[in-house]
Amino acid sequence: MSKLEVIPRTIFFACSVLASTIAINSIAHAEDKYATAKELGIMEGFPPPPDKQVTKKNALMTSPFIRWSYQHMRMFYPSANIPAAANPSTLQKAIDNSFASGVKITDPKGNIKSVADFLKETWTDSLVVIKGNDIVYEEYLNSMTPDTPHQMMSVTKSFCGLLGLMAVAEEKLKETDPVTKYVPELNVKDGAFANATFGQVLNMTNSMDFTEDYADPKSGIRMYSAVLGWTPKLPGIKYPESLYDYLVTLKTDKNYKDGQVFHYQTPKTDVVNWVTNRVTSESFQKALHEKVWSKIGTEGETYVLVDNNATPVAGGGLNATPYNLARFAIMMKDNGKFNGQQVVPKEVVDKIAKGGSIEAFDKGPDSDDIVYKKGEWSYRAQWWVKHTPGMEAFMAIGVHGQWIYIDRNHDIAIIKQSSMPPSKDTYLDGYNLQGFYGIIKYLAGKGKASK
C-alpha cells in the first residue's frame, strides 16, 4: 500500500480543495500589481512553489520578491549586528484621527489622491509621520510592523555621511584633506580618488567613471553588487576579491574635474566610510551604535549587510525598524538633541540642512525640471537637500522607495519604507515627494495635532 493510500479520503479531499483555493486566489491577486507578498503567495508553503521562492539571486532588487525579502534580508546575505540602546526610550504618540481624511495628495499627473491611494500606489510597507516629538500617524502594510527591520538601501549613505561629518567635528580630519592622506591605497594613476578631498567625496563631487544603472547587468553598480556577493557574477569577467580591492580600480571621468559636478555614485560612500573608519579606528556598525543608536533609546533589531569579507556596505546595507528610524529622525529634526542630550553636534545638522553646491548639483545628471528641479536642490554629506522657499528639507533616500524626510522649519519628520518594483522611477519619486508635501501642508496648516 502506498503512503498516499493511508491518508483518509476526507483529509486528502480537503487538502485538494485548499490547494485549489490558494491557486485561484494567486491567479486573482496576480492581476493586482499592488498585491502584498502574502496575497501573491511569495514564500508561502513548505517549500514554496519555485516561482514564489525568494533566493539570494532575486532578493535584492527583483520584483515582486522584494515585497517579502526587504523584511528578511539577513536570511540571504551576511550581516553585522548594530546593538540597541541599554535603555529603550518611549515614543510619544498624539494620533491625529482626521489625518487619513484630511491629507490631500496631488499625484504627478495632477490627480487628487487620498492617503490610502498614495500608500497603495507607492507600494508602501510603513509610514510614520512625526510632528514635534509625537507620532501623529502611522500605517503598516504588507505584513510590516513598527519593530520589523526593513532594507533601507541608499538611506544607509546618509548615516555614513553623518558619521563622516561627526569625525570632522571631532577634529579627526578636515574636509579639505586629501583622501589619500588616510587611505594611501587609493593613490593610483587616474584613480577616482587619487586627487580628491574628503569633502568632495563626501558631497559626491569628485570625478569618477561609474554608471548607476541597476537595470544594466554590465553597469558599474551591478559590477559593484557582484563584488559584494549580492548579485551573480557574469561569465568571462574577472572580479576583484573584495570591496576594498574594487574601490582601487575605479577611474576618473575625463569629462569633468574634481569638485565641478555632483554625480551620485554609490562607491563614493564606501570611500567615505573607509576614511572615517581609518581616522576613528571604528567600523560603521560600532560607530553608529556608540555615537547614535545607544543614545536615542533604540530597541530591537538593527543590522548592516556585509560583503564576502565581512566589510559593512555603507552604500546600501542598513536594515532598520520604523520606530528606531523615527527616534533618529526626531533627533535630527531637533538639531541633534534627543531627550535633552546632544547626540549629534548642532553644527553638523546645520551643515547638512544648509546643503551643498546647487550649481554642482544642476550640472550633474540627477538634476531635472520634473522631480529634482534646477535651482532647488543640492547634495551635502550624503543627504539630499531641498532649498525651495517655504519647503526647505533634507532627506535620506534609497531606491525602491526608502525615505527619511526632515523639515525642521515645520517641525515635521516622515519615515517611509517601501518595496516598489522599479529601483528608481521619475513618476514614483515625484509621487512620494508630492505625498510628503501634502502631509506637511496639512500638518502645518492645522497646527497642533488632535489627540
Buried (B, 14 or more C-beta within 10 A) or exposed (E): EEEEEEEEEEEEEEEEEEEEEBEEEBEEBEEEEBBBBBBBBBBBEEEBBEEBEBEBEBBBBBBBBBBBBBBBBBEBBBBBEBBBBEEBBEBEBBBBEEBEEBBBBBBBEEEEBBBEBBBBBBBBBBBBBBBBBBBBBBBBBBEBBBEBBBBBBBBBBBBBBBBBBBBBBEEBBEBEBBBBBBBEEBBBEEBBBBBBBBBBBBBBBBBBBBEBEBEEEEBBBBBBBBBBBBBEBEEEEEBBEBBBEBBBBBBBBEEBEBBBBBBBBBBBBBBBBBBBBBBBEBBBBBBBBEBBBBBBBBBBBBBBBBBBBEBBBBBBBBBBBBBBBBBBBBBBBBBBBBBEEEBBBEEBBEBBBEBBBBEBBBBBEBBEEEBBEEEBBBBBBBBBBBBEEEBBBBBBBBBBBBBBBBBBEBBBBBBBBBBBBBBBBEEBBBBBBBBBBBBBBBBBEBEEBEE
